[in-house]
Amino acid sequence: MRFLIIVGAAAVALTPLPRETVERVYARGVYPLLQPRLTALTNLTPFAWFDAMALLVAGSILAMWVIRLRRRQAGALRAVGGLAIDTAAVAAVLYLWFLVSWGLNYQREPLRAQLDFQEDRITSEALRALALRNVEALHALPEDAHAKGWPELR
């Protein structure tokens, strides 16, 4: 099972998923279901869960190495080999967890591909017209606010 996890994580790391699949399945499917629940859960504590998990995993790996090297019944080389495989399996699980909880966002379609963006439409005149529209809209805000007056307090 450890080898399967290690090979699976290495395969995902070395062979990125198609961006369209990541966008359709992950970004518009799994992630919107997962993210609010994870955020709500992690907001219940005053510390960052990732930091706590990183410390816990690092401490556990260190303890695993110390305990197993002290208790080794086979040769030192065999013990170190087994520990290296176990450490790689832990790293693979963490990597896969990171991908599912956030990391696949890095493999999403770029915004240029998702939006109706045409660089040739950005001209000095178009930017100037946009700035003028924004200034006019901002100047209209105080008039609207004064026209509405203060809301009734209940």
C-alpha positions, 0 to 999 in steps of 0.5 A, a space after each residue: 500500500 505504501 508503494 502505491 501511495 508513493 507511486 500515485 503521488 509521484 505520478 500526479 506530481 510528474 504528470 499534471 492533470 488536464 487543465 479542463 478536467 481540473 477546472 470541471 471536476 475540481 474547481 467547479 465540483 469538489 473544491 466548492 463543496 470542500 472549501 466552505 466546510 474546511 474553512 468553517 472547521 478551521 475557523 473554530 480554532 485560534 491557530 492555523 491547522 496547517 502549521 499545527 499539522 506540519 509540527 505534528 508530522 515533523 515531530 512524528 517522523 522524527 520520533 519514528 526514526 529515533 524509536 525504530 533506529 533504537 529498536 532495530 532488529 535487522 541491520 542498520 541499512 535495512 532499518 534506514 531503508 524502511 524508514 525512508 520508505 515510510 517517510 516517503 509514504 507520509 510525504 506522499 499522503 501529505 502531498 495528495 492531501 494538499 492537492 485535494 484541499 488546495 493545490 489543484 488550484 495551481 493547475 486550473 485554467 488561466 483567467 485569460 482562457 476563461 474570460 473574454 479577454 483580448 489584449 488588443 482591446 486595451 488601448 490608451 483611449 479605452 483606459 481613459 474612457 474607463 477611468 472617466 466612467 469610474 470617476 463619474 460613477 464615484 461622483 454620483 455616489 454621494 448624491 445618491 446617498 444624500 438623496 436617500 437620507 438616513 435609514 430609520 432606526 428600529 
